[in-house]
Amino acid sequence: MATTTTLIQLVSSLKYADSLTVILISFCTALICETISWILIYRTNSYKTLKSSIDKASKKLETMKTPLTTTTKKSKSKKIDRVESSLKESSRDLSMFKFKSGAVVALVLFVVFGLLNSMFEGKVVAKLPFKPIGFVMKMSHRGLIGDDATDCAMPFLYLLCSISIRTNLQKFLGFSPPRGSAAAAGGGFFPMPDPKTN
């Protein structure tokens, strides 16, 4: 903890002290959140089992989706449906498993955001190299006095840093979700409709 305090003091003496402080705190928060996730999720046997079953099912699904001949088309499509449903179920279980630690991580992020908000309330922490569009400007200029649209408030910089640092840290540490889980879950907010049910 003493090294973090010394590092923050060193950063505060630099020209871009506020920006660097927000980035440093964002990085430390990402490390803390990933450590919590490792303790509660990634080191457990049930997570490892779910991850390996998703990996196996997605590899099996890829090999099964080779061009089909007309004679084996029906039996192979039934097998593909079973593997897809198994993959969806495993991905759903993995999401529920991760949801449990999400509450703890959200609490940490909430506390850090409150701390940063009290430290940098009404302060310009960065200058944007562009004039943002309407709704982005409302986020980037939140709580700042003045009309300079290129001024950036702490919440916007912290949001950008948190998203980019945590995602890259997860990839670096090997904690990114299994490659088949996103496809099985629908690939995003709007899943593709199943052609068999329509």
C-alpha positions as CSV (number, residue, x, y, z in Angstrom):
1,M,0.0,0.0,0.0
2,A,2.9,2.3,0.7
3,T,4.2,1.9,-2.9
4,T,0.8,2.9,-4.2
5,T,0.7,6.0,-2.1
6,T,4.2,7.0,-3.2
7,L,3.3,6.3,-6.8
8,I,0.2,8.6,-6.5
9,Q,2.4,11.3,-4.9
10,L,4.9,11.0,-7.8
11,V,2.1,11.2,-10.3
12,S,0.5,14.3,-8.6
13,S,3.7,16.3,-9.2
14,L,3.6,15.8,-13.0
15,K,2.0,18.0,-15.6
16,Y,-1.0,15.8,-16.3
17,A,-1.4,14.8,-12.7
18,D,-5.2,14.5,-12.5
19,S,-5.4,12.4,-15.7
20,L,-2.6,10.1,-14.7
21,T,-4.1,9.7,-11.2
22,V,-7.4,8.7,-12.7
23,I,-5.7,6.3,-15.1
24,L,-3.6,4.8,-12.3
25,I,-6.5,4.4,-9.9
26,S,-8.5,2.8,-12.8
27,F,-5.6,0.3,-13.4
28,C,-5.4,-0.5,-9.7
29,T,-9.2,-1.0,-9.5
30,A,-9.0,-3.3,-12.5
31,L,-6.3,-5.4,-10.7
32,I,-8.4,-5.5,-7.5
33,C,-11.5,-6.6,-9.4
34,E,-9.7,-9.3,-11.4
35,T,-8.1,-10.6,-8.1
36,I,-11.6,-10.8,-6.6
37,S,-12.9,-12.5,-9.7
38,W,-10.0,-15.0,-9.5
39,I,-10.7,-15.7,-5.9
40,L,-14.4,-16.2,-6.3
41,I,-14.6,-17.6,-9.9
42,Y,-11.5,-18.5,-11.9
43,R,-9.7,-20.7,-9.5
44,T,-12.7,-22.9,-8.7
45,N,-13.2,-26.4,-10.1
46,S,-16.7,-25.7,-11.2
47,Y,-15.6,-22.8,-13.4
48,K,-12.8,-24.8,-14.9
49,T,-15.2,-27.6,-15.7
50,L,-17.8,-25.2,-17.3
51,K,-15.1,-23.5,-19.3
52,S,-13.7,-26.8,-20.6
53,S,-17.2,-28.1,-21.5
54,I,-17.8,-24.9,-23.4
55,D,-14.5,-25.2,-25.3
56,K,-15.1,-28.8,-26.1
57,A,-18.7,-28.1,-27.3
58,S,-17.7,-25.2,-29.4
59,K,-14.9,-27.2,-31.1
60,K,-17.2,-30.1,-31.7
61,L,-19.8,-27.7,-33.2
62,E,-17.2,-26.2,-35.5
63,T,-16.2,-29.6,-36.9
64,M,-19.9,-30.7,-37.2
65,K,-20.8,-27.6,-39.3
66,T,-18.8,-28.7,-42.3
67,P,-20.7,-29.0,-45.5
68,L,-23.5,-31.6,-45.2
69,T,-24.5,-34.2,-47.7
70,T,-28.2,-34.8,-48.3
71,T,-28.2,-38.3,-46.9
72,T,-26.7,-37.4,-43.5
73,K,-28.2,-33.9,-43.3
74,K,-31.1,-34.8,-41.0
75,S,-29.2,-36.9,-38.5
76,K,-26.3,-34.5,-38.4
77,S,-28.6,-31.5,-37.9
78,K,-30.2,-33.2,-34.9
79,K,-26.7,-33.8,-33.4
80,I,-25.8,-30.1,-34.1
81,D,-29.0,-29.0,-32.3
82,R,-28.1,-31.1,-29.3
83,V,-24.5,-29.7,-29.2
84,E,-25.9,-26.1,-29.6
85,S,-28.4,-26.6,-26.8
86,S,-25.7,-28.0,-24.6
87,L,-23.4,-25.1,-25.4
88,K,-26.2,-22.6,-24.6
89,E,-26.9,-24.3,-21.3
90,S,-23.3,-24.3,-20.3
91,S,-22.9,-20.6,-21.3
92,R,-26.0,-19.7,-19.3
93,D,-24.5,-21.6,-16.2
94,L,-21.2,-19.8,-16.7
95,S,-23.0,-16.4,-16.8
96,M,-24.9,-17.2,-13.6
97,F,-21.7,-18.4,-12.0
98,K,-20.0,-15.1,-12.8
99,F,-23.0,-13.1,-11.7
100,K,-22.3,-14.0,-8.1
101,S,-19.0,-12.3,-7.9
102,G,-20.3,-9.4,-10.1
103,A,-22.0,-8.0,-7.0
104,V,-18.7,-7.8,-5.1
105,V,-16.9,-6.2,-8.0
106,A,-19.8,-3.7,-8.5
107,L,-19.5,-2.7,-4.8
108,V,-15.7,-2.1,-5.3
109,L,-16.3,-0.1,-8.4
110,F,-19.0,1.9,-6.7
111,V,-16.8,2.8,-3.7
112,V,-13.9,3.8,-6.0
113,F,-16.1,5.9,-8.2
114,G,-17.5,7.7,-5.1
115,L,-13.9,8.3,-3.9
116,L,-12.8,9.6,-7.3
117,N,-16.0,11.8,-7.6
118,S,-15.2,13.5,-4.3
119,M,-11.6,14.0,-5.3
120,F,-12.2,15.5,-8.7
121,E,-15.6,17.1,-8.4
122,G,-15.9,20.0,-10.8
123,K,-12.2,19.6,-11.9
124,V,-11.1,19.3,-15.5
125,V,-8.9,16.2,-15.6
126,A,-8.2,16.0,-19.3
127,K,-8.6,17.9,-22.6
128,L,-10.2,16.0,-25.5
129,P,-8.6,16.4,-28.9
130,F,-12.0,16.9,-30.5
131,K,-15.4,18.4,-29.7
132,P,-17.7,15.5,-28.8
133,I,-21.2,15.2,-30.2
134,G,-24.3,15.9,-28.0
135,F,-24.9,12.9,-25.8
136,V,-21.1,12.2,-25.4
137,M,-20.5,15.8,-24.4
138,K,-23.1,15.5,-21.7
139,M,-21.0,12.6,-20.3
140,S,-17.6,14.1,-20.9
141,H,-18.6,17.5,-19.5
142,R,-20.7,16.3,-16.5
143,G,-20.3,18.5,-13.5
144,L,-17.9,20.9,-15.0
145,I,-18.3,24.7,-15.1
146,G,-17.7,26.5,-18.3
147,D,-18.5,26.1,-22.0
148,D,-15.3,24.5,-23.4
149,A,-16.6,21.3,-24.9
150,T,-13.1,19.8,-25.0
151,D,-12.9,19.8,-21.2
152,C,-13.2,16.3,-19.8
153,A,-14.5,15.4,-16.4
154,M,-13.4,12.4,-14.3
155,P,-16.4,10.1,-14.9
156,F,-15.9,10.1,-18.6
157,L,-12.1,9.4,-18.4
158,Y,-12.6,6.8,-15.7
159,L,-15.3,5.1,-17.8
160,L,-13.0,4.9,-20.8
161,C,-10.1,3.7,-18.8
162,S,-12.0,1.1,-16.9
163,I,-13.5,-0.4,-20.0
164,S,-10.2,-0.6,-21.9
165,I,-7.9,-1.5,-19.1
166,R,-10.1,-4.2,-17.5
167,T,-10.9,-5.9,-20.9
168,N,-7.2,-6.0,-21.9
169,L,-6.2,-7.1,-18.4
170,Q,-8.6,-10.0,-18.6
171,K,-7.2,-11.1,-22.0
172,F,-3.6,-10.7,-20.7
173,L,-4.3,-12.8,-17.6
174,G,-6.3,-15.4,-19.6
175,F,-9.6,-14.6,-17.9
176,S,-11.5,-13.7,-21.0
177,P,-14.7,-15.8,-21.6
178,P,-14.4,-19.0,-23.6
179,R,-14.7,-18.4,-27.3
180,G,-17.9,-20.4,-27.7
181,S,-19.8,-18.8,-24.9
182,A,-20.5,-15.5,-26.7
183,A,-21.8,-17.3,-29.8
184,A,-23.9,-19.7,-27.7
185,A,-25.4,-16.8,-25.7
186,G,-26.6,-15.1,-28.9
187,G,-23.5,-13.0,-29.6
188,G,-24.7,-9.9,-27.8
189,F,-27.8,-8.0,-26.7
190,F,-29.9,-9.0,-29.7
191,P,-29.7,-12.8,-30.3
192,M,-30.3,-14.1,-33.8
193,P,-33.7,-15.8,-34.2
194,D,-33.7,-19.5,-34.5
195,P,-34.7,-20.4,-38.1
196,K,-36.1,-23.8,-36.9
197,T,-38.8,-22.1,-34.7
198,N,-39.9,-19.5,-37.2
